[in-house]
Amino acid sequence: MSKQYVSYNIKGIKCDACDFKDMSIEVEKYPEWLNKPCPKCGANLLTQEDLDSVNRMIAAVDMTNKLLESLNVEIPDNSEETRVKVDMDGTGIVNMELAEDEE
Ligand SMILES: [Zn+2]
């Protein structure tokens, strides 16, 4: 099994225009939500730009894992996990910030 240096947990869809959100939607289902209107306000829930960004992030994570594994980079036992929260607003621009511990 390959090592997971970086992992992602992408799920849920949020409306950028109102407070609608459905956090149960899995990333595999995102293509079905492309350009779907928000049930509350009618705004576009998932733009092509955002979907492209999601796909690029997943590709970057996979590539990073493969690259680090090919270099035999060891993960120290005492390594700390860093979580990054990612948000998008329909423009395809990805905002990342360090996440507080929350579930
Ligand atoms: Zn909305």
Boltz pocket constraint, residues with backbone or C-beta under 6 A from the ligand:
constraints:
  - pocket:
      binder: B
      contacts: [[A, 15], [A, 16], [A, 17], [A, 18], [A, 19], [A, 20], [A, 38], [A, 39], [A, 40], [A, 41], [A, 42], [A, 43]]
      max_distance: 6.0
